Amino acid sequence: MGFSAPKFFTIFVLLCLALLFFTTQEVQADICKRRSRTWKGPCLDNKSCRDQCVNVEHENAIFGGCHQDGFGFACFSSSMASFAPKFSTIFVFSLLLFFIWEVQAGEPCQCRSKTWFGPCFDSNGCKNQCINQEQANFGACHRQGIGTACFCYYTCGTQPC
């Protein structure tokens, strides 16, 4: 059984989609805590700090509270960690692999002509024979061993050799 580019590509895409599905199903329970960007002065009231973080900062804050910071207290907002960077990394990586695969699939692959016999000294004749008799994209004479041979060029994955 030979190599089948469309079948391989289909399996590859399905595996990427499965990987993407399972990695985005993870529950991220990490809580990130950082100093409030909008709170001014020392923090003395947890309720005011929480309201400020949740209602004013709008940066996915789920709660806020006064915590010791150095010698005083400061308002800190807490938010859930996002899985967006992981998702976007996988998505971009998958797209990159897709485009690399497409570029490689479009490169020419060479096969020795099945209809040319003897040494090849006429690249134009080789080209015509490859195109007309072997349905190749083009052909050319190239050195092989101690002589020359006619080589036909096809789009990779479509050549009969």
N, C-alpha and C positions, 0 to 999 in steps of 0.2 A: 504494500500500500504506500503510495507516494505522499509527498507533502502537499497539503491543500491549504493555500493561503486564506481563502474565505472562511473555511472551517476553523482554522487556527485563530483568525481575527475574531470570529463570533465567540469562541470559547474564552478568549482573552477579555473581551468586553464584558461577558457575563461574570467572569471572575472578579473584574474590577468593580462591577455593580454590587456583587455579593459582599466584597470587602467594604465598600462604601456603606452599604446597608448595615452590616454588623458593627462597624466602628461608630456609626452615628447613633446606635441604639444604647450605647453606654450612658449611664446616668452619671453626670458630673455633680458630685456633692461637695466639691471644694468651695470654701467660702473665702473670698478675698476681702481683707480689711485694709482700709487706707484712710488717712486723715482727710476730713471734709475740706473741699475746696472753697465752699461758700460760707462756712461758719467763721464768725469773727469773735475774738476774745476767748476767755477761759470757758470751759463747758461745765455748767453746774446743774443742768436739768436734762435728764435722759430723754424725757418726752419731747422737749423742744428740739433736741439734737436729732431724734428719730424722725420727727415731722420734717425738719429741714432736709435731712438726707433723702427721705422717700419722696417728698412732695416738691422740693426745689431743685435738687441736684439732678434728678432724672437720669442717672447713669446706672440703671438696673439695680439700684440700691434696694435691698429688701428690709433692712432695718439700720438703725444707727444708735450710738450710745456714747456716753462720756467714758473715756479711758485715760489712765495716767500716761502722761507724755512728758518725760523729763521731771521737772519739779511741780508741774501743775497738771490740769486735766484738759484734754482736747476732745473735740467731737470727731468720731470716726464713723464712716459709713461702711456697711458690709454688703457685698453682692455675691451672687452665685458666679462661679467660674464658667466661662462659656466654652463650648466645644467648637465654636466657629473656626478658630485657627486650624484645628485638626481636620475638620471637614474641608476647608478650602485648600489645605495642603494636599489632601488625597485627591480632590477634584482636579487641581492644577496638575498634579503628577500624572493622573490618568489621561488628561488632555495632552500632556507632553508626550507620553508613550504613544497615544493615538497618532499624533502628527509625525513622530519619528517613524512609526510603522508605515504610514502612508507615503512618506518620502522614500523609504527604502523600497516599497512596493513599486514605485514608479521608476526606479533606476534600471538601466538595461543590464540584462544577463546574457552572457555569450555561450554558444554551443558550437561545436564543430559541425560543419555542414554535413548532412546525410546524403546529399545528392552530388556534391562536388568530388571529383576523383582526380588524384594526382596532385603535384605541387601547385600552389596558387601564386601566380605572378601578376594577375590582372584583378585588382580590387574592384574595379567598376563591373567586370563580369561576375565576380563573386557577389557583389551587392545585388545585381539584377537577378541572379539565380536564387539568392536567399529570399528576396521579396516576392518573386513570381512563383517559385516552386515550393518554398518552405514557409510562406506567409510570415516571414520575419519583418522586423521594422527596418533593418538595413544589414549589410554584410561588409566584410573587409578581409584582406589577406593579412595573416600574422605569422610570425615565426613560431614553429613548434618543433622542439628537438633540434635536429640538424637541418630541417627543411622548413617549408612554409605550408600553411593550410588555410582553407576558407572557413571563416567563422561567421555565423549568423547571430544577430542580436535581437532579443525579444524583451518585452516588459517582464520583469521578474515575476515568477509565478505562472506565466502563460506559456513558457517554452516547452517544447515536446521532448527535450533531451533529459 
